[in-house]
Amino acid sequence: MMTTAPLIPQITLLAMGFTGILCIAVPIVLLFVFKGRFQTKAAPFFFGAITFIIFALVLESSAHQYILSGDTAIGRMISGNPFLYAVYGGLAAGIFEEFGRFFCMMTVMKRYMYQRENAVIYGIGHGGIEAVVLGSFTMLQNLMIAVVLNDYGSVEAYASQAGSPEAAASITSLLNTLIETPASSYILSGVERMAALVLQIALSVLIYKAVVRKKYIYILLAIVLHALIDIIAAFYQTGLITNLLLLEAIVVIYAIAVAVFAYRQYQSLRYDDY
């Protein structure tokens, strides 16, 4: 008896699942390893996670909706120009997240600023929840949709369950994207999330130094470093960069370079600084 090959291959499903688990497991492992090694508290981890949710997912998203969704001249100008859209998105991410980091360390995390290791714990929380929301949730959602699609056996059969022609067209587009995306792209997405986690830890160290040394130029530096990598990523989303492998290589190299710089700043902190 002939069997029909699944629309989405098993290797692609495995890649989705692997990346989804990776984005959850790595932050948790880092937290327990670093916490055990330096005898730190877990509270900065949760402060980092909550700060990302408030400043990136709530406040930044609200700003995007206000600026881009409204029928205004500036909204149309940004949305209609891929370069401006990328720059706007990068700057918004840098400003909201780095100010959120600074605000958190100046307020609720103030009692934990006596130990430089807490900057790393905070960064694991900030970058970890980002990996979970943007990596794990997306991958696991895609995995569930892909499994159901394979059970239906065709895009048309799946999309026919939609309640309206508009919804069916949207679902069809999503399903075709899942079918056309190779397994390697999902693995590369996991690599990007890990690079982003490294970068979030590094930026947390820079903001920590800005607070304990009162060198607020490091806040501006963190905003610029954050914005630059988000602008590059947005160039891919807007089609200004078309090679995914090139993008991921840039992201990884950039994250390593920023991490090396941040590590030097971390090492320069003496215990009488905090």
PyMOL commands that set and color helices and strands:
alter all, ss='L'
color gray80, all
select helices_A, chain A and resi 10-38+43-69+73-79+82-106+110-112+117-152+155-159+165-180+183-213+217-237+244-268+271-273
alter helices_A, ss='H'
color red, helices_A
deselect
rebuild
show_as cartoon
